[in-house]
């Protein structure tokens, strides 16, 4: 992990920056796994700025920064599902995704989740597999009449290590 990576909560003022980061991440990092049409459909999620901002603010969203500049973000839907995890291409392989995922796993565990799931892109699947997530189901998602493949992956979370309460 890069010691210079900091995490902070999502702020409404982050929406435009994170939308641009999302598009750059998909266009660059997923280009070997998805074709141009699929990438265009995928990045269309950021076309509606208000809807993208609402999605981020409606979930537990963390922003990773390097030198106070956002370089990645991740969000958790409910207590046990990673919804979004994106890293700017210039910060790829610097520990940003690991730092974000570590934090979401810790938060999910603290919220009592027994496992964490993610609908992973083909690009991110090796990252999640390396972290102990197992492929559970293959999916096809339709976005703007274009089909994209994903894999639902799950990881059991260790029980909370807190001591038992008196009288239990």
N, C-alpha and C positions, 0 to 999 in steps of 0.2 A: 504494500500500500504506500502511496505517496503521502508523506506526512503533511504536505502543504494543502491537501484537499480538505476543505471545510464544508460542513453541511449546515443548511439553515432551512426554515420553513418557506414554502412558496408564498410570495406576495402578489397581489393583483397586478402590480406594476411589472412583474416578470413575464406576463403572458406573451407579449410580442417577441421578446428575446427567446423564450422557450419554444415558441412556434417555429422560429427561424432555425433554432438548434435541432428541433425534431426533423424538419425538412432536410437540413444538411446531413444529418445522421443517416436518414433513410436513403437519400440519393447517393451518398458516398459509400457507406458501410454495407448496405444491402445489395449493391449493384451486381455482385457476383451470384447472388441467389435468386433474384427477381428481375424480370425484364422491365423495360422502360414503361410499358403500359401499366404493369402492376405497381411500380414505384409511384407513378403519377396518381393512381387511384389511392394508394396508401397515404401519400402526402396530402391528399385532398382534405384530410381530417383537420388540417391547419388553415384551410381556405376561409372558414367561418370563424373569425377571430373571437367573437363572443362565445360561440359554442365551445371552442378549444379552451378558452379561459374558464368557462363554467365547469368543464370537465376537470380541469386542474384544481379549481377551488372547491369542488364538490367531493374531493377525495383527500386523503392524507398525502400531500405532495412535498417531497424534499428536493432542494436544489443543491447541487454540488458546485463549489466554486474553487477556482485557483486564482490567487491574487485578486480576490473579490469579484472576479468575472465568472458568470455561470458557464459551466462546461458540461453539465449533465443534470438530469432530473429523473425522478422516479415517483410513481404514485401507487398507493394501495387502495383497492376497492374493498370496502368492508374490513373485516379483521384478518382475512386470509387469502387475498388474491392480489398479486402484483398486476397492475393494469398497464402502466407505462414505465419503461426504463430505456432512456436514450442518452447517448454521450456524443458530444461534438467530435467530428472526425479528427480534429487536431489534438484532442485529448484522449483518443483511443489508446488502449493498452498502457494507460498510466495509473490504473487502479481506481478510476472514477466509478465504473460500474460495480466493482467489488465493494467499494465504500458504501455506495447507495444500497446495494443488495444486503450487505451486512446490517445496515441500519433498519431496513424493512423487516428482515428476519427477526431482529431483536424486538422491534415494536410489535410484530405479530405474536411473538412468544409472550410478551408482556400483556397483550390483550387476550391471552388464553387460547390462541389458535393452536390446534394440534398438528396442522400441516399448512404449508403455503403452496399455492398453485399459480401458474402463469401460462398464458397462451403465448408461447414463444414463436418468434419468427425462425425460419431456417437459419438465418444469420446468427441469432443469439442462442440457438439450441446447444452448441458446444460449451458456451459459457455456463449455462444453467446446469448442464450435465456434469461439468467439472465441480460444481458446487453441491452435488448430491441430489439434484432433481432427476426424476425418472420420467421417461416418456409414458404417458398414460393413454392418450388418444390423439389421432391425427385428425385435423380439421380442415375444412375449406371455408373461407370467409368471402362473401361477395361484397365488393365495394364498387359502386358505380358501374355495374355490369361486368366487373373484372373479378376473377377468382384468385385468391391468394391462399397459399397453404401455411398452416401453423400447426404446432404441436402443443397440446395441453400437457404440462409437466407438473409433477408434484414432489414436494420434499417434506418428510416428517420433521417436525420440530421437537427438539429435546424438551422434556418437561421443565417447567420453571423450577429453578433451584432454590426457591425461597423455603425457609424452614416451616414445618407445620405449625399452625396456630394452637395455642394452649386450648385444651378441651376438645380438640378434634380427633 
